[in-house]
């Protein structure tokens, strides 16, 4: 794969000086058109051999284009803030908005390659990282991003010649970094694993471009022309039309009942029993959140449910057990203008808590397969692919020690009507009822179908749903607290088992 990059392409200065002005003008025009139309976010991934001109080329592009619309990020050593969260969090929080360009050094490819070259991970883990990168890029492109992946290459002979020339030149020897010397020793491994990664991840929606790095004129023109071609293609591409998808019907039970029909909505908890159980579960939660084992985990609870099902009341009972510094409540409404300029999951990735912390989502990323599906705010293709993206998102959280507990609070149609009428009648509850709530009620059956689909497709062993019969608020609140406590205790027990296993291996 890299053989063609070792031929020694060069561009003479006369040709370079002749072509650059027109290229710069076209790049600027495409950049401004993209910013004005806000058609796509541009993500540029910079990888390759040290000394092959990566930094110089990005610096040149910043001179040719408007640097105010370019965000250059370098992902080197992980900070404490990043170590306390899933690995992808550091990339998600820096994604460029539509109409802007983000240039990523030390990106997900750099991290996996360095880890494999230095023996931190094995081939199986590398393959998992490659698959994760493919899924991430596919999702970003489906959300409207344009991804450029550049590998700047030098042959082993060219790299050694560069290091020798710089070492012997007292005026430029400072340009040799420790990483240059390090890679000169691991060159063969780096190229072997690099080729493996490139072959596996070069796709039509995010192809790799191998750029020979010896001649600065050649590499500058090559990268500039590739960027220009890609930007112009993005600007001229017609807006994607909604694709028609046949949604497979979910199997019904023999008696024709859905998941929600199987809930016992007649459960009642007497007031005295409720007070006793509520205090018990709140004390249990308080103790678990202060447990030293919580330092290995973060906690996320997702509250979804019918309008007026009591999500707010349940959240208040959970929060009442804790110090306000331990948790953060995130109410999810319609996305803001800034959020619409990013991939759908971006605003949720930003709210992922660090270890030892607790984030409560009042509504969540499931809005895409619920309200956006029912109200036609997104295409059928969008919400259908969201099931897989959500499962992947929650798996990444789980693998990083985040405990995810998801609740659907269900009430029947008559109970909802009673609560709506009560809210309209009581002055201090009027803020809880809106015209939108009444409109949603008219689509009760559509929402019910969407909920059953959601639970069926996203209730996994990694992140199961808990369906809560919420006609009786007392029952619902106690069940929510008890479920959170059981999830924490199960995670702690599993973590203890893992720690004991590791200690035993160390003693051996």
SVG drawing of the C-alpha trace seen along z (x, -y; Angstrom):
<svg xmlns="http://www.w3.org/2000/svg" viewBox="-60 -34 87 52">
<polyline fill="none" stroke="black" stroke-width="0.4" points="0.0,0.0 2.8,-2.4 5.1,-1.5 3.7,-4.2 4.5,-6.8 8.2,-5.9 8.7,-6.8 9.9,-10.3 7.3,-12.7 8.5,-16.3 7.0,-19.5 9.4,-22.2 9.1,-25.7 7.9,-27.3 4.9,-24.9 4.2,-25.3 4.2,-29.1 1.9,-29.0 -0.7,-26.6 -0.9,-27.9 -2.8,-31.2 -5.7,-29.5 -5.8,-26.7 -5.9,-29.1 -8.7,-31.1 -10.8,-28.0 -10.2,-26.7 -11.3,-29.9 -14.4,-30.1 -15.3,-26.5 -14.6,-27.2 -16.8,-30.3 -19.6,-28.6 -19.6,-25.7 -19.7,-28.0 -22.6,-30.1 -24.7,-27.0 -23.7,-25.0 -24.1,-21.9 -21.5,-19.8 -18.8,-19.6 -15.4,-18.8 -13.1,-16.5 -9.5,-16.1 -7.5,-13.3 -3.7,-13.7 -1.6,-10.5 1.6,-9.0 5.3,-9.0 7.1,-11.5 8.9,-14.1 6.8,-13.6 5.4,-17.2 2.2,-16.8 2.5,-20.0 4.0,-22.0 1.1,-21.0 -1.6,-21.9 0.2,-25.2 0.2,-25.9 -3.5,-25.1 -4.2,-27.6 -2.3,-30.2 -4.2,-29.4 -7.6,-29.2 -9.4,-31.3 -8.0,-30.1 -11.0,-31.4 -13.0,-28.6 -10.5,-25.9 -10.0,-24.3 -6.8,-22.3 -6.8,-19.8 -4.0,-17.6 -4.9,-14.6 -1.7,-13.6 -1.6,-12.4 -5.1,-12.0 -5.9,-14.5 -7.5,-13.4 -10.8,-14.7 -10.6,-12.5 -9.4,-9.4 -12.5,-9.6 -14.7,-9.2 -15.1,-6.8 -12.2,-7.1 -14.4,-8.6 -15.5,-11.5 -12.4,-13.5 -13.1,-13.4 -16.9,-14.0 -16.5,-17.2 -14.3,-18.8 -16.2,-17.9 -16.6,-20.9 -20.0,-22.3 -21.5,-22.3 -19.8,-24.9 -16.5,-24.5 -13.4,-22.4 -11.7,-20.4 -8.1,-19.1 -7.3,-16.3 -3.7,-15.3 -3.3,-12.3 -6.7,-11.1 -8.3,-7.6 -6.0,-6.1 -2.9,-7.5 -3.9,-6.2 -4.6,-2.6 -1.4,-2.4 0.8,-3.6 -0.8,-1.3 -0.3,1.7 3.3,0.8 4.4,0.5 2.6,3.7 0.0,2.1 -2.7,3.9 -2.9,7.1 -4.2,7.8 -7.7,8.6 -8.0,5.3 -6.6,3.5 -9.3,5.1 -11.9,4.0 -10.6,0.4 -10.6,0.6 -14.3,1.7 -15.1,-1.1 -13.5,-3.7 -15.5,-2.4 -18.8,-2.7 -17.9,-6.2 -17.0,-7.4 -20.1,-5.8 -22.3,-7.5 -20.6,-10.9 -21.0,-10.7 -24.6,-9.7 -25.1,-12.8 -23.6,-15.0 -19.9,-15.2 -17.2,-15.0 -14.1,-13.1 -10.6,-13.4 -8.0,-10.9 -4.4,-11.7 -1.4,-9.4 1.9,-11.3 4.6,-8.8 8.3,-8.5 10.3,-5.4 12.7,-4.1 15.6,-5.3 14.1,-8.8 13.4,-9.0 17.0,-8.1 18.4,-10.6 16.2,-13.3 17.3,-12.6 21.0,-12.5 20.7,-15.8 19.1,-17.5 21.4,-16.0 24.5,-17.3 23.0,-20.8 23.4,-22.8 20.8,-25.4 18.1,-22.9 18.9,-20.0 16.2,-21.3 13.6,-20.2 14.2,-16.5 11.8,-15.5 12.1,-12.5 9.2,-11.0 11.3,-11.1 14.0,-9.0 11.4,-6.7 9.7,-6.0 13.0,-5.4 13.4,-2.4 9.8,-1.1 9.4,-2.1 8.8,1.4 6.1,2.2 4.5,-1.2 4.2,-0.8 3.0,2.8 0.2,2.0 -0.5,-1.2 -1.1,0.6 -3.4,3.0 -5.4,0.1 -5.6,-1.7 -6.7,1.4 -9.5,2.1 -10.8,-1.5 -10.6,-3.0 -14.2,-3.3 -16.1,-5.1 -17.5,-7.5 -14.2,-8.1 -11.2,-7.0 -7.5,-7.2 -5.2,-9.4 -1.5,-8.5 0.7,-11.5 4.4,-11.3 6.1,-13.7 9.6,-14.3 8.9,-17.2 7.0,-20.1 5.7,-21.5 4.3,-18.2 2.6,-17.3 1.1,-20.9 -0.5,-20.8 -1.6,-17.2 -3.4,-17.8 -4.9,-21.1 -6.3,-19.6 -7.8,-16.6 -9.4,-19.0 -10.8,-21.2 -12.2,-18.3 -13.9,-16.9 -15.3,-20.3 -16.7,-21.0 -18.3,-17.6 -20.0,-18.2 -21.3,-21.6 -22.6,-20.2 -24.2,-17.1 -28.0,-17.2 -29.6,-17.1 -30.2,-13.5 -33.8,-12.3 -35.5,-10.2 -35.0,-6.6 -37.9,-4.2 -37.3,-1.4 -39.5,1.6 -39.6,1.7 -40.1,5.3 -43.0,5.9 -42.2,7.0 -43.6,10.4 -46.7,10.3 -47.4,12.6 -49.9,15.3 -52.7,13.3 -51.8,10.2 -50.5,8.2 -47.5,5.8 -44.8,5.4 -46.7,2.5 -49.9,4.5 -48.1,7.0 -47.5,4.4 -49.7,4.7 -51.2,1.2 -53.3,2.0 -50.4,2.1 -50.9,-0.2 -48.6,-1.0 -50.2,-2.3 -49.0,-5.6 -47.3,-4.3 -45.5,-1.5 -44.5,-4.0 -42.9,-6.3 -41.0,-3.5 -39.7,-2.0 -38.9,-5.4 -36.6,-6.3 -35.0,-2.9 -34.1,-3.1 -33.0,-6.7 -30.6,-5.8 -29.4,-2.8 -28.7,-5.1 -26.9,-7.7 -24.6,-5.0 -23.8,-3.5 -23.0,-6.8 -20.5,-7.5 -19.0,-4.0 -15.3,-4.1 -16.1,-1.6 -18.1,-4.4 -14.7,-6.0 -14.4,-3.3 -17.8,-4.1 -20.1,-6.8 -23.8,-6.5 -26.4,-7.6 -30.2,-7.2 -32.5,-7.8 -36.1,-8.8 -38.6,-8.3 -42.3,-7.8 -45.8,-9.0 -46.6,-12.6 -47.7,-13.1 -46.3,-9.6 -44.4,-11.1 -40.8,-11.4 -40.3,-14.7 -41.5,-13.3 -39.4,-10.2 -36.3,-12.3 -36.9,-14.6 -37.1,-11.5 -33.8,-10.3 -32.1,-13.7 -33.4,-14.1 -31.2,-11.3 -28.0,-12.9 -25.7,-15.8 -26.3,-18.3 -22.6,-18.1 -22.9,-14.4 -25.4,-14.7 -26.4,-16.7 -29.9,-16.8 -30.0,-17.3 -33.5,-18.2 -33.7,-17.4 -35.8,-19.7 -35.8,-20.5 -32.2,-20.9 -30.8,-24.4 -29.3,-25.9 -25.8,-25.0 -26.9,-21.4 -28.5,-21.0 -25.2,-21.9 -23.7,-18.8 -24.3,-15.0 -27.3,-13.9 -25.5,-12.2 -23.1,-15.1 -25.2,-16.9 -25.4,-13.7 -21.8,-12.8 -21.0,-16.2 -23.0,-15.4 -21.3,-12.1 -20.2,-12.3 -16.8,-11.5 -16.1,-8.7 -17.8,-9.1 -20.5,-11.3 -24.2,-10.8 -26.1,-12.3 -29.9,-12.1 -31.4,-12.6 -35.0,-13.8 -35.7,-12.6 -32.7,-11.5 -31.1,-10.3 -34.2,-8.1 -36.0,-11.2 -34.9,-10.2 -36.8,-6.9 -39.8,-8.4 -40.9,-12.0 -38.7,-12.6 -40.1,-9.4 -43.7,-10.0 -43.6,-13.7 -41.6,-13.2 -38.8,-15.4 -36.3,-13.0 -36.4,-10.5 -37.3,-6.9 -33.7,-6.0 -32.4,-8.3 -34.5,-6.8 -34.0,-3.2 -30.2,-3.5 -30.4,-5.2 -31.2,-1.9 -27.8,-0.6 -26.0,-3.9 -27.7,-4.0 -26.7,-0.4 -23.1,-1.2 -23.1,-4.4 -24.4,-2.5 -21.9,0.3 -19.0,-2.3 -20.4,-3.7 -20.6,-0.3 -17.1,0.7 -15.8,-2.4 -17.4,-1.7 -20.5,-3.8 -23.6,-2.2 -26.6,-3.0 -30.1,-2.5 -33.1,-3.2 -36.7,-3.7 -39.9,-3.8 -42.7,-5.1 -46.0,-3.9 -49.5,-5.0 -52.8,-4.2 -54.8,-6.6 -57.5,-7.2 -54.9,-8.0 -53.2,-10.5 -56.4,-12.3 -57.1,-12.6 -53.6,-14.1 -54.0,-16.5 -57.3,-17.8 -55.8,-18.0 -52.9,-20.1 -55.2,-22.5 -57.4,-22.9 -54.6,-23.5 -52.8,-26.9 -49.3,-25.9 -49.5,-22.9 -50.6,-24.7 -47.0,-25.1 -46.9,-21.3 -49.5,-21.1 -49.2,-22.5 -50.9,-22.3 -48.2,-20.0 -49.2,-17.5 -52.7,-17.4 -51.5,-17.0 -49.2,-14.1 -52.2,-12.4 -54.0,-12.3 -51.1,-10.2 -51.2,-7.8 -51.2,-4.6 -48.3,-5.8 -46.2,-6.6 -47.1,-3.2 -45.9,-1.4 -42.7,-3.5 -42.1,-2.6 -42.5,1.1 -40.1,0.9 -37.6,-1.0 -37.7,1.4 -37.4,4.4 -34.4,3.1 -32.5,1.4 -33.1,3.4 -29.9,5.4 -27.9,7.4 -25.5,4.5 -28.2,1.9 -31.7,3.2 -34.9,1.2 -36.9,1.2 -40.6,0.8 -42.4,-0.9 -46.1,-0.7 -46.7,-4.3 -50.5,-4.6 -49.5,-4.6 -46.8,-7.2 -45.7,-5.7 -45.0,-2.3 -43.2,-3.9 -40.9,-6.0 -39.9,-3.1 -39.3,-0.9 -37.0,-3.5 -34.9,-3.9 -34.7,-0.2 -33.7,0.5 -30.9,-2.1 -29.6,-0.6 -29.6,2.9 -27.7,1.8 -25.1,0.1 -24.7,3.1 -24.4,5.5 -21.7,3.3 -19.8,3.1 -19.9,6.8 -18.7,7.4 -15.9,4.8 -14.8,6.5 -14.6,9.8 -12.5,8.3 -10.1,6.6 -9.6,9.9 -8.9,11.8 -6.3,9.2 -4.6,9.4 -4.5,13.2 -2.8,12.9 -0.3,10.5 0.6,12.8 1.1,15.7"/>
</svg>
